[in-house]
Amino acid sequence: MPPEACYYCVWLCSQYCWRIRNCYSVGVGKPRLSVSGNFIITDRQDFPVPLDKFANIIINLVENYLPKVAKNHLLRRFNLSAKLLAFVGSPRLGGNTDVLVDEALDAFREAGGAVEKVFLSSLRINPCQGCFACMHGDGLDSVCIQRDDMTEIYQKMFAADAILWATPIYMWSPTAQMKLFLDRLFPLGDYQKTRWRCALNGKPVGIIIVYAESDPLDSGVFQTRDILKVVAEASGGRVSFVIHSTVGEKGQTRQNAELVQRVRSAATMLYDEGAK
């Protein structure tokens, strides 16, 4: 049997073992497989074999001995790898912000994760109306009373393991597209009393900011950083890193090897934090 097949079998077995061990931990009895391949719970006496101990052995093998490349491949195959959801606040496809986000996504993917990029300028996001419907309790069937593309974005953020916000600076602040998005995170604030309060729930959030000025003091980077950081933290997120840099003409960031490496290293760290 080729090594890849062995890795596949061990990994598949480990997924069943996680379910087995979880069944034991909540005291609902020993699981068995139905004809369809799904787990159903049956009486403990049906199994004379200590499956919980077997499960621990297989899980230990996967965590400690399965080669990283094989493990990452199988994680993605079964949609079990950490997922990064990246938001691009720039309206320019292929611009410097977009280039750095692509580098981050590539590094996160190489580390073993799954990635998705969202161009905020391509979405229909209405401004916050200040109606405070989100503060009136849990009667709403969604995060916000408005029905636009944010309805799906909320759910994607909740499902992600790590988040990246990237924006250029326009007029000494985040772009209008990014600010519109941030305003709509009002329902997640730590001042709320509904189930959406701090809904990012400790997820790591990376922040990338680029600007044209050579002197950061003239760029607006500090207020831009503070806006992104406070919204992330108020929403329950944990800021993992903030990278900011001056950039040149559209797409020239690719030539800045030091900046690209900083972004890639930070994205790898984001994967490690999101996979925990």
N, C-alpha and C positions, 0 to 999 in steps of 0.2 A: 504494500500500500504506500503511495507517495506521501511525503511529509505533509503536504497541504491537506490531504484527506484526513490524516491523523489529527491535525490541528482543528479541522472542521468538526470532527466527531467529539473531540474533547470540549470544544467550545459549546457545541450544541448540548452536550450532556450537562455542562455547567449551568446553562440557562434553565434546564429542568430542575437542577439541583437548587438553584436559588428559590424556585417556587416551592420545592420540597421543604427547604429549611424554613421558609416563611410560614408555611402551613403549621409546622411544629411550633414556631415562636408564638403564634397567636392561639395555639391550643385548639385548632379546629379538626385535628385528625390528620391521618396520612393521606396524601393525594394519590390518585392513579390516573392514567391516561384513558380517555374515552376513545372510541373508534375514530372520531374526527381529529384526534390529536390534542384536544383540549384537556386541561386538568379538571377533575372533579374530586370532591372530597368523600372519602369513605371511612369506615370504622377503622380505628387503629389496629384492631386485631386481625385485619385482612393481610397485614404484612409482618411476617416474623423477622424480616431483615431490618436492621437499624439504618433506614435510609437517610436519617438526618446526619449520621456520622459519615456515610458514604458521600453525601452532598458536600460536607465540609472538606473532604479529601479532594474532590474534583475542583471545587472552587479554589483551593490552595494551589493546585497544579496550574490552573489558568492564570491566576494572579501573579504567580512567582516564576513560572517556567515557560509559559507560552511566549515565543518570540514576539517582540513588539510589532513587527510588520504584519505578522499573521493575525495577532490580536486586533490591531487597528482595522485590518481588512474585514474581519468577521464582525467587529463592532458596527462598522458601516453597513455590512450586509444585512444585519438584523435590526438596523435602525436603533442601536443601543448606545452609540457614541455620543459624547457631549456635543451639543449644537450651539453654534454662534449665530446670532441674528444681528446683522450690521445695518445701520441706518446711515445713508449718505444724504447730508444736508445740502450739498452743492447741486445746482441745476445743470451743471456742465458734465455731460457724459465724457469720460476720458480725461477730465481735469485732474489737478493734483490731489484733491481730496479723494476722488474715485481711484486714482492710482494707488494711494496708500492703503485704502480699504482693500483693494485687490491683493496687495502684498500681505496684509493681515489675514485675509481669508485663506490665502495659499498656505501660510505658515500654520494656521489653525488646522487646516485640512491635513497637512503633512504630519502634524502631531497626532492625528487619529480622529479628528472631529468632523462633524458635518456642518455645512455653512449655508447661509442664505443672505443675500444682499437686497436691501429695500431702498429704492430711489424715492425719497419723499416727494420730489417734484412730479413724479408720475402718478401719485395717488390723489384721490379726492378726499381731502381733509378739511372739514369746515372749522371755522374759528370757534373757540369756546364761547358760548352765549351768556355765561355768567348766570344761568338759571338756577343753579344750586340743586338741581334734581338729584344729582349724585350724592348729596348730603342728607337726603330725607329718609335714609334707611335702606333696607335691602329689598325694597319692593320692585326695583328695576330688574328686568331679566337680562340686562347686559350692563357693562361698566358705565356707559354714557347713554343718555336718552336719545342722542343724535344717531342717525343711521347713515354712516358713510364708511370709507375704507378703514377708519380707526377701529371699527367693530372687530374686524379680522386681525388687525395689528395687535390689539390688546391680547387676544388669545395666543398669538404667536410669541409675544413677549413672555407670557406666563409659561409657555411650553419650552422656551429656550433655556439653556444652561448658562449662557454667557451672552452679554450684549455689548455692542460697539456703537458709539455715537461719533460721527465725524462731520465736521463742518468747516468751511472757510469762514473768514471774518468779512462781513459786509457792513460798512458803516459802524465799525467798532463794536460789533455784536454778532451773535449767530445769524445765519441767513433767515429770511422770512419763513422758508420751508421748515427749517429746524425749530424755529420758535413756535410756529403753529402746532407742530407735533408736541413740543414740550408743554404748551398750554393745555393740551388735551390729556395730559397725565395728571391733571388736577384731581380726578377721582381717586388716585392712588396715594395721595398725600398722607403724611403721618398725623395730620389734623382731622382726618376723616374718622367716622365711627362705623362704617359699613364693612362688609367682608372684603372689599377691595383695598382697604387701608394697607399701605406698605406691601402691595401685592408682588413686588419684585423679590421679596422674601430672601434677601441676602445674596442675590445673584451678582456675580462680578460684572462691573461695567467699565469698559475701556473708553477713553476719550481722545480723539485726535483733532487738532485745530491747526489750520494753516492760514497764513496771511502774507501780504505782499511787502509790507514794510520791513526794512532791515533791522530796525530797532523795535524790540517787543514793547517797549514803553509807549510807543506811538501806535501800536497795532490794535489795541482793544482786547488783547489776549487774556488779560487778568479778569476783566468783567465777564468775558465769554466763558472762561474756565469756571468762574464762580457760579454762573447761571446753570451750566450743564451739571456741575458737581452737586449743587444744592437740590436740583430736581431729582437727580439719580438717588441721592441719599434720602430725601423726603419720601420717595416712592418705594423705599425699602431696599434699594440696591446698595452695593458696596463698591466704591470707585477703586478699581484695580490699578489704573495708571492714567496719567495725562501726558500726552506727547504733543508738543507744539513746535512749529518751525516756520521760518520765512521760506517762501518758495518763489520760483521764477515764472516763466511763461507756462502756458497750459501743457501739462504732461512732462515738464522738465524734472519733476521730482524723481523720476526713474534714474536720473544721473547722479542723484545724491545718495551714494552708497551707504554713508553713515546713518542717514535718516531712515532709509529703507531697512537697514539692519536693526535699528532701534524698534521700529514698528513690528518687524517679524519676531524679534525676541519677546516683545511685550505680548504679542498674540499667542505665542507658545506658552507663556506664563498664564495667559487667560484660559487656555485650554486646560492646563493643570488645575487651575482653580475651579473651572466649570465642571471638570470630571470628578471632583471629590464628592 
